[in-house]
Structure formats: structure tokens, C-alpha cells
Amino acid sequence: MLPMPWLLLFCLQDVGRFVEEATRESALRGGRVGISILSTQTGAILYEKNATAPLVLASNTKLLTTAAALVRLGPDFRFTTVLGLQGRELHVFGGGDPNISGRFHDDDPTAIFRTWARRLLEANVTRVDALVLHDGFFDRVTVLPEWISEKYDQDQWWCAPIGALSLNDNCVDLLYQSGDKEGDPVRIRTRPDTGFVTLVNRAKTSGQPSPPFGFVRRDGTNEIIAKGELAPKSSERVAWVAIQDPTGFFGAVLKESLERAGIVVGDVRRAETVPTDYPDLRVLVTHESDLATALRVCNTVSQNFHAEMICKTLGAKCRGAGTTAAGISVVREFLETDLGIRDGAQADGSGLARANRLSTASMVRLLDHMRGHVHAKTFVESLAVNAAESGTLRRRMRSIKGAVRGKTGHIQGVSALSGYLETAAGDTLVFSIVCNDWSGGSPDRFQDRLLERLHALKGD
């Protein structure tokens, strides 16, 4: 075998050539591209380009949030929601659980609520005078100011609001299909079936659909308007619209679910203070879900809602304040104390804000640290797998199926991909490739072509 300096020189030359070839094939030009690639077999950096320049991360920000949460809280951390009776009032204490949804219950958002209803009936509870909702575990900033300043559409699922009591990612599922013949209204049903939203159906079936079919939520309300046209014989599809007022949504659907189970419910109200003690509370339900599950959803499908819920939970548990700022302070402390990373900036937990920045060198340092951490398995398995059945990498790099575990990131003018690549020679490469403000070509294609070539890189 050649001495290590010569071996590394040949690797650097190979990777440099791969970068040039991937650039040509993707026609990528302009902007700023940061690249860092580390061989875990040798511990050496194989290639760097603009590696110390802090770049806009988009959803690669989720790697910072989830790594900090995993290290500071542990994979077995439980999000807890408690239901208890005080007198004839049913109190619900929210703990920031992002997993109360239909995701793991055959797409039935009310499945967990129906389980709670059965527990209440088993305890001989058939009537409550009031449903009291406690959402003080988080602050009441449900949509971040940075998202509003970016003029993101707040009815989109990826911009869903955040609350300590949240249901179904704070979205309504809208299942729709064409009518029987031209001119018929489009058929639409909501999931959950709730009076919390008002559906206005202005959409029609048309042989030459124009304008295209779609949904919008009227600003400041939960009125959802279906408009446009849909071609005949269209099969049922689903869209997601973010609601306004997470606590109100949670309470309305919970009341409807309890009443359908035969439990009479009086008024629904929000507790205005955060209680420190309820000595007379008769706890009937303690619902829990684990952090590891939330991390998989967050990173595999890049769910912004989960990232923001995790960020505020970090603040609540580690700083005593369920705010985004408190959560970010925990992430910053983790990066600085555990890894010596100080070149980053963070404005939210998910990456929607453009102020989230980090260098690719620091991102690789973080990923390499997590690969050797006691919770490495949980972290690595939370990432998307290329050419898998689901996840943000499901359509990418099919020629090297299963070789990449990574996190994508996309907002306007940003394409990021960071993670781990298993090479054909048995090495694991830790990589971060971030593109900002390019003027032409495809950064995604550039990332894919580069990783495909790196996969074939020989060890000696």
C-alpha cells in the first residue's frame, strides 16, 4: 500500500475530478457551493470547497435540532398528554406531543381520541360539564414571525402552526375526486370529519380542466375553499391544509370524538394560567409517545411541524420556557460545548427561515460526532434512505440504492444534502453539499452525480 499522504493525494485528485464531472453533467453554475467530505476509515478530509463559509441550510437545520434533542433528552424521552377529572370538569394537559395523528393509525386522526373515550367510559365517565385545555407548556406563538416575513402561505402543510396541544400535524386531510360527469361538483370529504373547519366547494368536473383544482384557506379563518376544475374519472387523492388555532382544533375534535362515543361534553375552554398543582385531579389517561419516533418523522419526510415541536420541547425541558428562542439556545449550547462549533446561526427548528446558516465543515463535524455517539443508531436511522419506498430521497440515486442516509433541504435558492454514504470499498463517508443562489442547472443532480461517483471510490 502507498504511504498515506500519497493515498490521500490520489483520493483528492479523484474527488476533484468527480466534482468537475458532476458539475458538467448537472450544468450547475453560479452561486455558492460548499462541500465537505470525510472518510471515517482514515479520519481524513477527502475534499473541501468553501467548507468554512456559513451557507443557508434550509431543512438541513433539522439535523442541528434533532441531534441536540437526542443528546440532551435521549431517545426514550416521552411527550406526555394527561387527561384528568377535577369535579365535573375534564382537564387536558398538553405536553407538545407531535405524534397525535393518524400517521400510525391507518390515517385516522381520531384513533387516539377514540381510545381516550373508551378509557373514560371504563371509568364510568359519561358526562363532563367542561373540557378545559391546558396549552401553557409552549408559548402561544403558533406561526414564527420569520415565516410571515418570508410571505409563506400559512395554509400549506409545511407551514402548519405549533401548539402544546396539536392534532394531525395541525392539518385537515382533504380527500377529493371528480364527480360522475362534466359539470358535477368535485367530491370532497374532510379527515377528521369536524365542524371546526368550513368547506366551501366551488370546484367542478371538467373534460378540459382549467383553472387547475386546488384548496386555499381564507386568511384569519378556518374556511377552506375548493376551486378550479378536475378531469372526469379522477381517482381519490388527498391534500393537506393547515388550520388556524391548534388548541381550538384539538379541543373541537376531541369533544366531537367523545360525544360520538356517548359522552356528553359541556363547553370547551382554554385555561388562561399554567397550573403548578392540581391536588384533587383524578388522572384517567396518560398518553405518551417517544422522541425517537418523532425524530424519524422529522428527518425522513422533513416534517417542519415535528422539528418546531421538538425545538420548543427542548426549550421547555432544558430552559423552563417552551419557546423557539429557548430551544435554539439549547441547540447552540450543544454545538458549542460538545463540538466547538461556533460559526452557525439559527432562527427556527426546521429550516424554513433563511437565517439558518452553517458551514459544511461544521455540518460534517456534527454528523461525524453523532455517528460515534451512544445514540448513533437512533440518529442515523432517523434519516432518509435513497431509493427507498418513502422519504425525501426515495426518487434519488437509484443506481446505488440504499447507500445513502441523508437529510435534504430546499427553500428558494437553496439545495442541501448532508449525511452518510457507504462506498463499495466499505468506507463510510460523511458529507455535506450545500448550494446557494445558483443561476443555472440542477444542484440536486449535482449532489446525486457526485455521490454516485464517490460510492465507487476505491479504498486503496
C-alpha positions, 0 to 999 in steps of 0.5 A, a space after each residue: 500500500 502507498 504511504 498515506 499522504 500519497 493515498 490521500 493525494 490520489 483520493 483528492 485528485 479523484 474527488 476533484 475530478 468527480 466534482 468537475 464531472 458532476 458539475 458538467 453533467 448537472 450544468 450547475 453554475 453560479 452561486 455558492 457551493 460548499 462541500 465537505 467530505 470525510 472518510 471515517 476509515 482514515 479520519 481524513 478530509 477527502 475534499 473541501 470547497 468553501 467548507 468554512 463559509 456559513 451557507 443557508 441550510 434550509 431543512 438541513 437545520 433539522 439535523 442541528 435540532 434533532 441531534 441536540 434533542 437526542 443528546 440532551 433528552 435521549 431517545 426514550 424521552 416521552 411527550 406526555 398528554 394527561 387527561 384528568 377529572 377535577 369535579 365535573 370538569 375534564 382537564 387536558 394537559 398538553 405536553 407538545 406531543 407531535 405524534 397525535 395523528 393518524 400517521 400510525 393509525 391507518 390515517 385516522 386522526 381520531 384513533 387516539 381520541 377514540 381510545 381516550 373515550 373508551 378509557 373514560 367510559 371504563 371509568 364510568 365517565 359519561 358526562 363532563 360539564 367542561 373540557 378545559 385545555 391546558 396549552 401553557 407548556 409552549 408559548 402561544 406563538 403558533 406561526 414564527 414571525 420569520 415565516 410571515 416575513 418570508 410571505 409563506 402561505 400559512 395554509 400549506 402543510 409545511 407551514 402548519 402552526 405549533 401548539 402544546 396541544 396539536 392534532 394531525 400535524 395541525 392539518 385537515 386531510 382533504 380527500 377529493 375526486 371528480 364527480 360522475 360527469 362534466 359539470 358535477 361538483 368535485 367530491 370532497 370529504 374532510 379527515 377528521 370529519 369536524 365542524 371546526 373547519 368550513 368547506 366551501 366547494 366551488 370546484 367542478 368536473 371538467 373534460 378540459 380542466 382549467 383553472 387547475 383544482 386546488 384548496 386555499 384557506 381564507 386568511 384569519 379563518 378556518 374556511 377552506 375553499 375548493 376551486 378550479 376544475 378536475 378531469 372526469 374519472 379522477 381517482 381519490 387523492 388527498 391534500 393537506 391544509 393547515 388550520 388556524 388555532 391548534 388548541 381550538 382544533 384539538 379541543 373541537 375534535 376531541 369533544 366531537 370524538 367523545 360525544 360520538 362515543 356517548 359522552 356528553 361534553 359541556 363547553 370547551 375552554 382554554 385555561 388562561 394560567 399554567 397550573 403548578 398543582 392540581 391536588 384533587 385531579 383524578 388522572 384517567 389517561 396518560 398518553 405518551 409517545 417517544 422522541 425517537 419516533 418523532 425524530 424519524 418523522 422529522 428527518 425522513 419526510 422533513 416534517 417542519 411541524 415535528 422539528 418546531 415541536 421538538 425545538 420548543 420541547 427542548 426549550 421547555 425541558 432544558 430552559 423552563 420556557 417552551 419557546 423557539 428562542 429557548 430551544 435554539 439556545 439549547 441547540 447552540 449550547 450543544 454545538 458549542 460545548 460538545 463540538 466547538 462549533 461556533 460559526 452557525 446561526 439559527 432562527 427556527 427548528 426546521 429550516 424554513 427561515 433563511 437565517 439558518 446558516 452553517 458551514 459544511 465543515 461544521 455540518 460534517 463535524 456534527 454528523 461525524 460526532 453523532 455517528 460515534 455517539 451512544 445514540 448513533 443508531 437512533 440518529 442515523 436511522 432517523 434519516 432518509 434512505 435513497 431509493 427507498 419506498 418513502 422519504 425525501 430521497 426515495 426518487 434519488 440515486 437509484 443506481 446505488 440504492 440504499 447507500 445513502 442516509 441523508 437529510 435534504 433541504 430546499 427553500 428558494 435558492 437553496 439545495 442541501 444534502 448532508 449525511 452518510 454514504 457507504 462506498 463499495 470499498 466499505 468506507 463510510 463517508 460523511 458529507 455535506 453539499 450545500 448550494 446557494 443562489 445558483 443561476 443555472 442547472 440542477 444542484 440536486 443532480 449535482 449532489 446525486 452525480 457526485 455521490 454516485 461517483 464517490 460510492 465507487 471510490 476505491 479504498 486503496 
